[in-house]
Amino acid sequence: HIATTFLLQQKLLPALRDLHEVLKDKEREFHSILKIGRTHLQDATPIRLGQEFGGYARQVELGIHRIQNAITPISRS
C-alpha cells in the first residue's frame, strides 16, 4: 500500500496533471476550428475542435479526482 500510494502521488498524478494542462491549452488553441461531429445516431452536427479537446481534458480531470479519492482508503490500510 505504501508503494502504491507513493507511485500514485509521485508519478501518476503529476503526469495526469501535466496531460490535463496540455489538453486545456489545446482546447483554447483549437477553439476556432469548426468540424463535423457525429452523435451515436451518426447525425452530423457541428462542433469545435476545442470542445472535443475540452471533453478529453474533463475526462482526465475526473480521473484525477477518482485517484485522489482512492488514495485515502489505500493509505489507511
BELTAKA-V129242 format. One record per pair of residues at least 12 apart in sequence whose C-alpha atoms are under 10 Angstrom apart, sorted by the first residue. I is the first residue (numbers start at 1). J is the second residue. Records with the same first field share a line. If there is no record, write none. Layout:
# BELTAKA-V129242
I: J + J
This chain:
# BELTAKA-V129242
1: 71 + 73 + 74 + 75 + 76 + 77
2: 74 + 75 + 76 + 77
3: 75
4: 71 + 74 + 75
5: 67 + 68 + 70 + 71 + 72 + 73 + 74 + 75
6: 71 + 75
8: 67 + 68 + 70 + 71
9: 67 + 68 + 71
12: 64 + 67
13: 63 + 64 + 65 + 67 + 68
14: 64
16: 57 + 60 + 61 + 63 + 64
17: 57 + 60 + 61 + 64
19: 56 + 57 + 60 + 61
20: 53 + 54 + 56 + 57 + 58 + 59 + 60 + 61 + 64
21: 57 + 60 + 61
22: 53 + 57
23: 50 + 52 + 53 + 54 + 55 + 56 + 57 + 58 + 60
24: 50 + 51 + 53 + 54 + 55 + 56 + 57 + 58
25: 50 + 53 + 54 + 57
26: 49 + 50 + 51 + 52 + 53 + 54 + 57
27: 48 + 49 + 50 + 51 + 52 + 53 + 54 + 55 + 56 + 57
28: 49 + 50 + 51 + 53 + 54
29: 49 + 50 + 53
30: 48 + 49 + 50 + 51 + 52 + 53 + 54
31: 47 + 48 + 49 + 50 + 51 + 52 + 53 + 54
32: 48 + 49 + 50 + 51
33: 47 + 48 + 49 + 50 + 51
34: 46 + 47 + 48 + 49 + 50 + 51
35: 47 + 48 + 49 + 50 + 52
36: 48 + 49
37: 49 + 52
